[in-house]
Amino acid sequence: MSRFLSQRFSQIKPYVPGEQPQDTEYIKLNTNESPYPPSPRVLQVVNQKEVEKLRLYSDPEVKQLIQQIADFYQVSTDQVFVGNGSDEVLAFSFMAFCDQQQQICYPDITYGFYQVFCQLFGLQQNPIPLKQDFTVDYQDYCDCGKNIVIANPNAPTGLSLSLEEIEQILKTNPDHLVMIDEAYVDFGGTTCIPLLKQYSNLMVIQTFSKSRSLAGARLGFAISSPEIIQDLNKIKFSYNPYNVNRLSILAGSAAMQDRLYWEYCTNEVIQTRNKTKCALEQLGFTVLDSKTNFLFARCPKISGEDYYSKLKQNGILVRHFDQERIQDFVRITIGTPAQMEQFLQVTKRLMEEETQ
Ligand SMILES: *Cc1c(COP(=O)(O)O)cnc(C)c1O
């Protein structure tokens, strides 16, 4: 730390991203990226002509992409905000809507960025424990007197709340913002976008990073009331008006238009996930029910940390979280069928070595 760092940041523990090795070829099942390339339409629009146009600023209103998102989800364009990854959308939302008076709460086991943002923006941390079975108890959030952010499906557990439960949360918190982070909703979950018609305190956040194979393009979006979207724009235009680059606007628009490819890829992942879950259960693993592109699983023989290390020695990366209650689990991103076959074979071998 330099002697210049502002006092208010001295204690922050930044978010730790999953490993992104730039050299060795790993089977990468650790950061929930898609194993499939982006839609072929993306390659068509990101061409030489557009690369030459990088000398020009991008559209600060992101009109083209917002139109595609609005068309896809049947909402109006003034209900859509686009950010440089949904991480930025979340950051702008924390900035816009939370302070010492207007606090925010979230599950204790969830996406790690929520508590990092609390530290960054000087907010009190308000984690609410998950139930014993790792589900979110929606009643903990009813009439809770704070803003709320919940990943649904949740990460890294993969478990979901029903639309009815989310509706109860919305109904009982009319004067607080309820942010539902739907990063994984396309893998078998149910979006709460239809609830926007009835609840003006709802913000739905989604990303292009998982189901649309564009993690490296950094694109995320919020769908909410026009007033809330206006507030997000106020923050954006006070911070980074060109937050989405030209090539990502084109890539995102093309990906959003290719509904068939999106359906194909998400279905493949769902099928591979279900097969992998069965195979792990046959090996004696505990595997939480997943509506996402990952499995949260506990090996019956090897500790979470050892299992993670041994997989890594065998060229397979998964994610291990050194957090109470989940230390013996690992989060396994669903790859291609061939990658998961390899993962299962290595796992079987490791378990056999353990019994010898
Ligand atoms: C991956 C993820 C994000 C971040 O997505 P980006 O759009 O890549 O910033 C947000 N929330 C959850 C729960 C995630 O898993």
The ligand as an ORCA input file, in Angstrom:
! r2SCAN-3c Opt
* xyz 0 1
  C     -20.858    -13.863    -13.272
  C     -21.732    -13.103    -12.349
  C     -21.877    -11.726    -12.463
  C     -20.926    -10.894    -13.265
  O     -21.149    -10.887    -14.548
  P     -20.379     -9.902    -15.517
  O     -21.483     -9.475    -16.415
  O     -19.356    -10.746    -16.188
  O     -19.796     -8.757    -14.744
  C     -22.827    -11.085    -11.676
  N     -23.549    -11.765    -10.769
  C     -23.398    -13.087    -10.601
  C     -24.215    -13.777     -9.576
  C     -22.477    -13.783    -11.369
  O     -22.285    -15.078    -11.174
*
